[in-house]
Amino acid sequence: MAFGFDLTEEQADLRDWVHGFAKDVVRPAAAEWDEREETPWPVIQEAAKIGLYGFESLADLFGDPSGISLQLANEELFWGDAGIGMALFGTSLAVAGIFAAGTPDQLADWVPECFGDENDPKVAAFCVSEPQAGSDVSAMRTRARYDEAKDEWVINGQKAWITNGGIANIHVVVASVDPDLGARGQAAFIVPPNTPGLAGNKKIKKLGLRASHTADVFLDDVRVPGSCLLGGKDRLDRRLARAREGTTAKGQAAMATFEVSRPTVGAQALGIARAAYEYALEYAGDREAFGRPIVDNQAIAFALADTRTEIEAVRLLIWQAAWMARNDKTFDAAQGSMAKLRAGELAVAATEKAIQILGGAGYSREHPVERMYRDAKIYTIFEGTSEIQRLVISRAITGRHIR
């Protein structure tokens, strides 16, 4: 059986195409949108015009049977800038939620609505986290009640830290339909555009990813048609019946999406780490101290060597997890969590090391490593903290319910 790590021609072309967009469009705009702390709609529209942002492009990325194309695109885009990258790829989490739970008709109806078109681009939001339910999704308080007479679902609750919350065209909301079942009693719903009762709070001021909109979302008697229940009511009723009988569930509305997305989140963190490493490497070759480039000092060279080694190792871990997810292989050792854990911690370590190599210059806004450092930290927090990833991994490898 043939085996190798060479990219296909299509994968290499994709990588180079996204890299070119990141270099020529994203990077020149990064500092401005970070400073403005606003959604970079002109960049999103430019991406839509060239076909990088939209349903067809994401379908092509998901369609790669190796699972690698989506990771390549994310690494290159976030190499350009993480804030703008998240403004572009934040929609994909909502799309992943629709893919994870929706029917083919629901995919066809709602995924294009997540993106809009090149003349009027839109974004989408995946709403899971709550003020008292972050990593512990079983503690979710948002409720969905079925109004049989009108064939409508009525949703009430509050979601916290939602990417594109309130400004999204489509909100995918995970809510509890049977609180007694905990996480097994949850379902995901489409909230269509301009639905009464949904409101986004003002944008949260953040340490990093400032070009990406984050806000709380409030749902006050939000009514959506029965057809907006992802997967349909018959499937939900069967799943709830199995849960009440004590049958092990195959997945949960929120966790199924996170399992798919963790390698991709890892690729985003990897892009940040690589950008910081490359900038520090170039700077160390140009900066002189005591009559020679600082890269000639072992302390600097070894720091760069360690970072490059970690980048190469983490990329392989991400690719492995992405391939497993795409080909329905069981994460027997929580490989998705491994990829996200190591990539997130690498992003923090690599950006911190880059600042140290630049010294005082790295601490100033004249160099992008300061922004990269701020952007990196969230990758040890969102989509499951590093501690949660370690918990998931430890449970997988021991077979025990570690607490």
Secondary structure, DSSP 8 states (H G I E B T S, - for coil): --------HHHHHHHHHHHHHIIIIIHHHHHHHHHHTS--HHHHHHHHHHTSSSHHHHHHHHH-TTS-HHHHHHHHHHHH-HHHHHHHHHHHHHHHHHHHH--HHHHHHHHHHHHEETTEE--EEEE--BTTBSS-GGG---EEEEETTTTEEEEEEEEEEEETTTT-SEEEEEEES-GGGGGGGEEEEEE-TT-TTEEE------SS-TTS-EEEEEEEEEEEEGGGBTT-HHHHHHHHHHHHTT---S--HHHHHHHHHHHHHHHHHHHHHHHHHHHHHHHHHH-EETTEEGGGSHHHHHHHHHHHHHHHHHHHHHHHHHHHHHTT---TT-HHHHHHHHHHHHHHHHHHHHHHHHGGGGGSTTSTHHHHHHHHGGGGTTTS-HHHHHHHHHHHHH-S---
